[in-house]
Structure formats: C-alpha cells, structure tokens
Amino acid sequence: MSMIENRPDLTIRLCGPRGFCAGVDRAIQIVVLALKAYGAPVYVRHEIVHNRYVVEGLEAKGAIFVEELDEIPEEHRQQPVVFSAHGVPKSVPADAEARNLFYLDATCPLVSKVHKQAMRHQRLGRHVVLIGHAGHPEVIGTMGQLPEGSVSLVETVEDADRYVPPDPDNLGFVTQTTLSVDDTAGVIKRLHERFPNLTAPAADSICYATTNRQEAVKQAAPGCDLFLIVGAPNSSNSKRLVEVALRAGAAKSVLVQRASEIDWETIGDIRTVGLSAGASAPEVIVNEIIEAFRARYNAVVELADTVEENEHFLVNRELRSIELTSADMAFVNGE
C-alpha cells in the first residue's frame, strides 16, 4: 500500500468571506501606486496592515516602514509618507505638515466613519465612550481625533461596571471596527443598563468585514477538531476569530502566520479542520496551508460560505490615474 493510500482522510471547511477586506486592499494598493507614481522609497508610518508577509512584500518593492515621522531622513523629505489603514491621531498629519512632508492617508474609510461618529457625539455635547482595546493603533487614532479628556476607553463588561462618567446623562459611544460582535454587544448592554441615556452612533461601528468573517467562522466551527485562523499576533480581528471559533464549538483554535507555524507533532487525531483568515491575511497563505495539509492527509476542501462581499473603496485622488500591472494587482489582492 502506498504512502498516499495510508494518509488519513481530512475535511477542510474553508470559510468565506475570509482574508483581505476592502480597506486592507485599498491601503496596500495606495502603497503600490505611490511607489509607481513617485518611485522608491515610499515611507509608511506603522505597518500598513498587520501582516508580516504583506509588509515584507512591500519592503521588497521599496517601501520603508517607520513608527514616527522623525525617522524619515532629511534627504527623503520630498518622498511620500503613507499613514496606515488603522488611522492616526490628528497630531500626525499636523506633524507631517509642520515638516513639509507629502502624505497619503490610507486610513480605512470605515475607521474614518468612526472618527466622524466620535466627533459628532462631542459636537453635540456628549462625552465619548470608546469600546476597544488599549494600545491598538486604531484606538490611539480614534482617541486622537478629540481633545484630551473627552474620550473614555472601555474594554470589558467589568470596565463598564466600574466606569464613572463626567455626566451620566450626556454620553455617546463608538467602537473599534475589529471587535468581537458578541463581546461588544455585552459591553453595550451593560452600559445601557447603567446609563439609559447613552446614545449610539448613527451606524454600527464594527465593520462589515469583521462581522462577516466572525459569522462565517461561527457557522463552520461546530464539529471542527481544529480551527486555524491565518493572521498576525497583533491583528485584533484575527485574534477575535480564534475566540469566536472556540465559543462556537471548535475543539481547538490556533492563530498562525504561515504553514510553517503549524505544530504537526501535537495536532493529534483530526478529521475536520476549519480554516479562515483575518482581514489583513493574504489568500496566498491560505493556499499554502491547504497544500501543507494535502501533503499529509487525503484532504477535501469544503466551502463554508455565508455572504458575498462586493465592497470597494477608491484610492486617494492623486493616485487614481496610475495603472497597475496584472502582477501588481495579484500582490494587492494577496494572491
């Protein structure tokens, strides 16, 4: 009997939607287009999206990643600097202008929408409660849209229990776009119980891509012996997918950046594996992982699709006349 015949059978439930969202796609496209339009180097403040594969791919094309604008050398001040998809505090573009830097803002439009929601609350005299994770770039960016002291960060139901607002009758909330839908609902419920006059934003702050990926994982997880989520350790939406898979019934769920991180020695007896990817994880890595399973199992891929995504966000006006090659588009699409 051949080795192939001896391989155990395995079903891979491949979730859809998965991987790149429209905001990530747009942010990567902005860097690629800027390199074509202005030449290398193009500076990027913070990781454009939270994925090493994407960052290293852009570095190979001529992008240079910095954490702060003062890292850009004097001789390159005429080159563009791109702000990441997570958004930045108002102080960052102000700093760029003070340094006479040409910047391109790749903030996801859905994050920008949260910024506008927070500013509207404040304009109408409400203290802003931001539900999100301390230290995450998106949270830093959202809090940085408003004067210091006008936003309070709440992470958990326990935080909601302890929270003492400046005026309980004048509160408005917004949320980070990449949170667990279920966890956030619990925090909002508790805040509403304590502060009945709490005002919601005009539209849901958690973005469509986060919601869709969580729903697909939730549907696919029951009966899975293992659920793999492709994503980076600093990717909020990817880490939430791991939690969603476990809560929805997967026996085990693991976050991996590449197929090389899968621990085949401890994987145990598995018959059904769930597979999805966070919004900043390229499809090429999903395919890499499927092939790694096919090398060890008689693997059958079963599509676990929920909804179809057709969202598309336009790039900055300065870049719209630049054309991408088919190779550029394959990179932008994570293929």
PEQUIJO-V373536 format. One line per field, one symbol per residue. ss: DSSP state (H for helix, E for strand, C for the rest). psi: psi as a letter, one per 40 degrees, with the letter a starting at -180 (. if undefined). burial: # if it has 24 or more other ideal C-beta (glycine too) atoms within 12 Angstrom, else .. Layout:
ss=???
psi=???
burial=???
This chain:
ss=CCHHHHCCEEEEEEEECCCCCHHHHHHHHHHHHHHHHHCCCEEEECCCCCCHHHHHHHHHHCEEEECCHHHCCHHHCCCCEEECCCCCCHHHHHHHHHCCCCEEECCCHHHHHHHHHHHHHHHCCCEEEEECCCCCHHHHHHHCCCCCCCEEEECCHHHHHHCCCCCCCCEEEEECCCCCHHHHHHHHHHHHHHCCCCECCCCCCCCHHHHHHHHHHHHHHCCCCEEEEECCCCCHHHHHHHHHHHHCCCCCEEEECCHHHCCHHHCCCCCEEEEEECCCCCHHHHHHHHHHHHCCCEEEEEEEECCCCCCCCCCCHHHCCCCCCHHHHHHHCCC
psi=hidddehiihhhhhihiiahiddddddddddddddddeiiihihhihdighdddddddddeeihhidideehideeeeiihhiieeiiidddddddddefihihhehhdddddddddddddddeeihhhhhahhehdddddddeeiiheehhhhdidddddehhidhdegiiiiiiefihddddddddddddddgdehhiidihdhiddddddddddddddhehdhhhhhiidehddddddddddddeehdihihidideehgddedahidhhihiiieehiddddddddddddeeighhhhhgicihheihhiiideedehiiidddddddef.
burial=.........#############################..###############.##..#.####..#..#......############.##..#....###################.##...########..###########...######...##..#.#.....###########.##..##.##..##..####..##################..#########.#############.#.#.########..#....#..#.###################.##..##.#.#..#....#...#.##..#....#......####.
